[in-house]
Structures are given as structure tokens and as C-alpha cells.
């Protein structure tokens, strides 16, 4: 299961990277062709689609790598056990919020099913809005994984969830690979 999850994470990162590069190329190309009176009218719609997926999948990747924006000046001054309790509270709140994103995001996607893009009539706008519940579901998995790691390493004062990122999993002493 761990091997599948690692491969999935690598695929998610690769897809997100390709989508980000595609956005840059697409927007640059649209601007270039617009300058020569040959606008790519569909470019904005494709960019919206790619941007929503890139942003939300990127948030999952950032969460997994402990790179989400956070204010931890106060938390870092707390003793290790208090830091872990704070992390448990934060991840629990995060999971509750993400569950609501999944629920309401699915409703939003259903409502947008009949809405088309302006220039891409073959594609429903729900393909954009479904990125929220899909990425939120992935973030629930990432947050739950971090929550479990904090709980399982609660007595280990040297463990810090912020330093427990996928790149270091193999080298870390506090993470079992079974």
C-alpha cells in the first residue's frame, strides 16, 4: 500500500508540473498570437481548467511536503508535546474543513454540469469545479497521514511533522516502511 501511495504521489506531482508548464506555454502563446491578430480564443478556458486543477493539486503536494503557509513563531516556542497537541488540533480542524469542501464541491459540480465553457462547448464547467472535491479528498488523505504520524510519534520529542516529508521518509528513523 505504501508503494502504491508513493507512486501515486509521484504521478500527482508529475501531472501538476505538466499542467503548470502548460498554463505558462498556453498563456504566452495566446498573448503572442493575439499580438499578430490571430487570437487563441479557447486558451483562456483551457487555462482556467488547468489553473484550478494545478492550484488544488498543488495544495495537496504542499501539504504533503509541509510547505503550506503557516504562522508557527508561537508554536515553535512551545514544548514538544504542546507543539504536537497543536498539530493534532490543526490537522483535525483542517480535515473537518476539507470534508465540507468535498461535500459542497460535489454539489457545486453537479450544479455546473449543464454549464459549458464559452469556447469549449464539448466540455462541462463542472470539470473545473470538481477539482475542489477531488483535491480536498487527496488533502484529507495527506492530513490524516500527518495526523497519524504525530499520534504514533507523540512520545518522541525529536519528531517534527514539518520535517517528515516524502523525500526524507526512507532516511527517517521514526518512519516505518512496512
Secondary structure, DSSP 8 states (H G I E B T S, - for coil): -HHHHHHHHHHHHHHHHHHHHHHHHHHHHHHHHHHTT---TTHHHHHHHHHHHHHHHHHHHHHHTT-S----TTGGGS-HHHHHHHHHHHHHHHHHHHHHHHHHHHHHHHHTTT-B-SS-TTSBTHHHHHHHHHHHHHHHHHHHHHHHHHHHTTT-TT--GGG--GGGTTT-SS----
